[in-house]
Amino acid sequence: MNKIVGIIGCGWLGLPLAKELLNSGYRVKGTTTSNAKMDTLKREGIEGFHINLNEDGITGQIQNFLEGLHILIVNVPPGLRGDNPENYVSKMKSLLKEIQKASVKHIVFVSSTSVYGNVEGEITEAVAPRPISESGKQLLRSEKLFSEVKTLNTAIIRFGGLIGEDRHPIHHLAGKSGLKNGEELVNLIHRKDCIHIIKTILEKNYWNSIFNGVYPLHPSKKEYYTNEAIKRGLLKPIFEKSAEKIVKRCVVCKNFLNNNNFLYTSIIS
């Protein structure tokens, strides 16, 4: 295998993804916004590039990074928290302009299930998104930027809440009281499954499609986070009882389930 894959954003998900692709025979280029991390990429065998995506353009050798790529994975979450939220769509427009100057024709765009907003019931890839958060709105607009370019083959992955060995929301929720929406269903996915989904898209050429990336079981928040606290010896979170009717909803990944290509890492064991 001689395909060259570029990953914009070699962070919590992007770095282990890059290492897995290297082990599978791909040549991998990766970007970081940190000079200190350039040495890490080099040690792992990743061709590193110090690149910053900004609202008014891109700093760094973006064309050198894009040169020769067969596939580009865009793994940059919106920075919309804090006092100075960014214009994520403008950053993606700048990136798309550079992509169209290069020869890369296959894009994996990492998005989020937040694009569905408060859509009720079972949510498949066929359900029309109705984002309510600023992050969801800008992600949906960015998805369309890439998918509407006819010269690109774009796969969009809408991941649920990301968890891993070193990252789990129970550490933030443990011992807290007065938590709301305990009857809502969780839509989570383990980092290992995220990597497996991306690899499968590359290997099976699942282009020009949308994939919901979530674990197939959906316990309630109260049940799930209570059990997770008990497993770790943490104080249980306390959820308020809701006087309102709770509409349970879950996101399901029909596209991968139908193709029998999903190898799940349990979020519940």
Secondary structure, DSSP 8 states (H G I E B T S, - for coil): ---EEEEE--STTHHHHHHHHHHTT-EEEEEES-TTHHHHHHHTT-EEEE-EEETTEEES-HHHHHTT-SEEEE-------SSS---HHHHHHHHHHHHTTSS--EEEEEEEGGGGTT--SEE-TTS-----SHHHHHHHHHHHHHHT-TT-EEEEEEE-EEEBTTB-THHHHTT--SB--TTSB--EEEHHHHHHHHHHHHHHT--SEEEEE--S---BHHHHHHHHHHHHT-----B---SS-----EE--HHHHHTT------S--
